Amino acid sequence: VEGSTSPSFATLAFGQIVAGTQYDTPVLTGNTTYYWRVRGRNLCGEGANSTPRSFVTLPSFCTVVNTSIGNGGTVNHTITVPQIAGVLSNLDVRFVANNATVSDLRVGLTRLSDNRSVRLLEPGCSAGASVSTYFDDGAAAPACNGSALPASVRPVDALSVFDGAPLTGDWRITVTDTVIGNPAGTFILWCLTPQGVAAPPEAVYANGFE
């Protein structure tokens, strides 16, 4: 399987050998057209590329915060998602902070329409002095071995708790420095990156019809 933002596949956005007919892409850029193709292979070699097909990713909703977290402080920030038809089926969250003691940080996300919350990162994970990562249910848990967090990590609580309800509305991220005395750093930006929006379930009762 190969994917690219170029119809000529001049550079690849993703590519992997899979032993089947299903493939989960890495986190993709929002509101972008991707082209994909496949080719078969066996002990005798590889076949020809299939006819390319394409899809367009959903938009990402990002905001630059650029605010000091403060020693022992807390920063709350809200993103308002405009009206989007359908219900959420897969959400990733990007988080970027610089010059922070990552092991001191607690990061949480709340959907304000129903006050449903998840923990993205908890204190105690030794992961360097800065972070730029996507929280993704399909990623591996952080190693917490002192090295920087990778491009994608699994959140403490599953983001799938938000599935089945609209993406539209207000979402709040809360970033807390839990230890006074260590560098608190700067909260740079964050993004809501929906990977899927499904049609809403059909109403059993509607317009007086039962």
Residue pairs with C-beta under 8 A, 6 or more apart in sequence:
1 14
1 15
1 16
1 17
1 18
1 23
1 36
1 37
1 38
2 9
2 12
2 14
2 15
2 36
2 37
2 38
2 49
3 12
3 13
3 14
3 15
3 25
3 34
3 35
3 36
4 10
4 11
4 12
4 13
4 34
4 35
4 36
5 11
5 13
5 29
5 32
5 33
5 34
5 35
6 35
7 35
7 52
7 54
9 35
9 37
9 52
13 28
13 34
14 25
14 26
14 28
16 23
17 41
24 138
26 151
26 152
27 92
27 134
27 136
27 151
27 152
27 193
27 195
28 34
28 57
28 195
29 57
29 60
30 57
30 58
30 59
30 60
30 191
30 193
31 56
31 57
31 58
31 59
31 60
32 56
32 57
33 54
33 55
33 56
34 54
34 55
34 56
34 57
35 52
35 53
35 54
36 52
36 53
36 54
36 55
37 49
37 50
37 51
37 52
37 53
38 49
38 50
39 46
39 47
39 48
39 49
39 50
40 46
40 47
41 47
57 195
58 194
58 195
58 196
58 197
60 94
60 191
60 192
60 193
60 194
61 79
61 81
61 191
61 192
61 193
62 79
62 94
62 189
62 190
62 191
62 192
63 77
63 79
63 189
63 190
63 191
64 188
64 189
65 75
65 77
65 187
65 188
65 189
65 190
66 186
66 187
66 188
66 189
67 75
67 77
67 186
67 187
68 184
68 185
68 186
68 187
69 75
69 97
69 100
69 105
69 175
69 176
69 177
69 184
69 185
69 186
69 187
70 177
70 184
71 177
71 180
71 181
71 182
71 184
72 177
72 178
72 179
72 180
72 184
73 176
73 177
73 184
74 174
74 175
74 176
74 177
75 174
75 175
75 176
75 187
76 172
76 173
76 174
77 172
77 173
77 175
77 187
77 190
78 112
78 170
78 171
78 172
78 173
79 170
79 171
79 173
79 190
79 192
80 169
80 170
80 171
81 167
81 168
81 169
81 170
81 171
81 192
82 168
83 168
84 166
84 167
84 168
84 197
85 197
85 200
86 166
86 167
86 197
86 198
86 199
86 200
87 163
87 164
87 165
87 166
87 167
87 197
87 198
87 199
87 200
87 201
88 162
88 163
88 164
88 165
88 166
88 167
88 194
88 196
88 197
88 198
89 163
89 164
89 195
89 196
89 197
89 198
90 137
90 159
90 160
90 163
90 194
90 195
90 196
91 159
91 162
91 163
91 167
91 192
91 193
91 194
91 195
92 134
92 135
92 136
92 152
92 159
92 193
92 194
92 195
93 109
93 120
93 134
93 135
93 155
93 159
93 173
93 190
93 191
93 192
93 193
94 132
94 133
94 134
94 135
94 189
94 190
94 191
94 193
95 107
95 120
95 121
95 131
95 132
95 133
95 134
95 135
95 173
95 190
96 131
96 132
96 187
96 188
96 189
96 190
97 105
97 130
97 131
97 175
97 185
97 186
97 187
97 188
98 130
98 185
98 186
98 188
99 129
99 130
99 183
99 185
99 186
100 129
100 130
100 131
100 177
100 183
100 184
100 185
100 186
101 129
101 177
101 179
101 182
101 183
101 184
101 185
102 121
102 125
102 126
102 127
102 128
102 129
102 130
102 131
102 149
103 123
103 124
103 125
103 126
103 127
103 144
104 123
104 177
104 178
104 179
104 182
104 184
105 121
105 123
105 131
105 175
105 176
105 177
105 178
106 119
106 121
106 122
106 123
106 174
106 175
106 176
106 178
107 119
107 120
107 121
107 173
107 174
107 175
107 176
108 117
108 118
108 119
108 120
108 173
108 174
109 117
109 118
109 120
109 159
109 171
109 172
109 173
109 174
110 116
110 117
110 171
110 172
110 173
110 174
111 117
111 162
111 165
111 169
111 170
111 171
112 169
112 170
112 171
112 172
113 165
113 166
113 169
113 170
114 165
116 161
116 162
118 155
118 156
118 157
118 158
118 159
118 161
118 162
119 155
119 156
119 157
120 135
120 155
120 156
120 157
121 135
121 155
121 156
122 156
123 178
123 179
124 144
125 142
125 144
126 144
126 145
126 146
127 142
127 143
127 144
127 146
127 147
127 148
127 149
128 146
128 147
128 148
128 149
129 183
129 185
130 148
130 185
131 148
131 149
132 149
132 151
133 149
133 150
133 151
133 152
133 153
134 151
134 152
134 153
134 193
135 152
135 153
135 154
135 155
135 159
136 152
136 153
136 154
136 155
136 159
137 154
137 155
137 158
137 159
137 160
138 152
138 154
139 150
139 152
139 153
139 154
140 150
140 153
140 154
141 153
141 154
142 149
142 150
142 153
142 154
167 192
167 194
167 197
171 192
173 190
175 187
177 184
177 185
204 210
